[in-house]
Amino acid sequence: MSRRREAVPFAFVAHAEADSFDSNVAPPPRVRATPSQLAARTLVGLTVTAGLVGALLFGLPAMESGQAPDRGGQSEATERR
């Protein structure tokens, strides 16, 4: 079963070849972070993490269901009658 080849515009072929071209120019080396920058990033990360954990701990009691304990099966509206 032979496959029929369709005509492809030259611009598309040239563009596809250009994408696969590897340059011989190396990118500049990455600048390493100084110890003070690493410490600052660590402190910011710890502060954000502590804030999220604190918000979770303070928010959990507020998210619990607020159902009152059962007081004999009657509501206050029926007791007042």
Secondary structure, DSSP 8 states (H G I E B T S, - for coil): ---------HHHHHHHHHHT---S----------HHHHHHHHHHHHHHHHHHHHHHHHHHHHHS-------TT--HHHH--
